[in-house]
Amino acid sequence: IMLTQSPATLSVTPGESISLSCRASQSISTNLHWYQQKPNESPRVLIKYASQSISGIPSRFSGSGSGTDFTLNINRVEPEDFSVYYCQQSNSWPYTFGAGTKLELK
Amino acid sequence: EVQLQESGPGLVKPSQSLSLTCSVTGYSITSSYRWNWIRKFPGNKLEWMGYINSAGSTNYNPSLKSRISITRDTSKNQFFLQVNSVTTEDTATYYCAYTYYGYTPFAYWGQGTLVTVSS
């Protein structure tokens, strides 16, 4: 299953609210997860099963979608949010990742 | 708290084998979960490579199936990755991570180890 993320890069200023897209090549129900990866760190899960929150993750992160179209929303971007975001499907093996969206400071 | 730590050579020559260890603390790898290897290439692409589960069964990415082996040493609570016949395209940061059973995300990851394939 291929996951297509867009945009590849998003330039924003702190305080803006944004949406990142992930599209699957076939239906994956809600078996879609979002990760954040900062330089020199491991990825961490932000959202599981398309829209379920994760303990310890700020509430400004939210997710939506099902089937083939998914969105990660960040409400009022904070300076520490500038990093790379990946989606990943767990509907069928081999599990696959999107190519990532880099969120950068404008 | 479950913790994972990768270790192994940082430099491997082309055509040789790449071997890495993931040491797990805080949980027995025979109790539950799937124990995975994932790699991140230069340029940010992530690839799931395979797993060994708590019963010792394995599942590999078909793109790597002929070159990869995941094994474990339960007495040391470690699992291992071997990739044969490496090329420069195997240069990546290698992570171990675990997943719960079911359609779950990669819950916890090690810090990763960079492996460069070069002569």
Contacts between the chains, C-beta under 8 A, distances in Angstrom:
chain1	res1	chain2	res2	distance
A	31	B	103	4.5
A	33	B	105	3.8
A	33	B	106	8.0
A	35	B	105	7.7
A	35	B	106	7.9
A	41	B	111	7.9
A	42	B	95	6.2
A	42	B	97	8.0
A	42	B	109	3.8
A	42	B	110	6.7
A	42	B	111	5.9
A	42	B	112	5.9
A	43	B	46	7.6
A	43	B	106	7.4
A	43	B	109	6.1
A	44	B	109	7.7
A	45	B	105	5.0
A	45	B	106	7.3
A	45	B	107	6.6
A	48	B	104	7.5
A	48	B	105	5.1
A	49	B	103	7.7
A	84	B	44	6.2
A	86	B	46	6.2
A	88	B	46	7.7
A	88	B	105	6.5
A	88	B	106	7.3
A	90	B	99	7.8
A	90	B	103	4.5
A	90	B	104	6.3
A	90	B	105	6.3
A	91	B	103	6.5
A	93	B	59	6.2
A	94	B	48	5.6
A	94	B	61	4.4
A	94	B	62	6.6
A	94	B	63	7.5
A	95	B	48	4.6
A	96	B	48	7.0
A	97	B	45	7.6
A	97	B	46	4.0
A	97	B	47	7.4
A	97	B	48	7.4
A	99	B	44	6.9
A	99	B	45	6.2
A	100	B	44	5.0
A	100	B	45	7.9
A	100	B	46	7.7
A	102	B	44	7.9
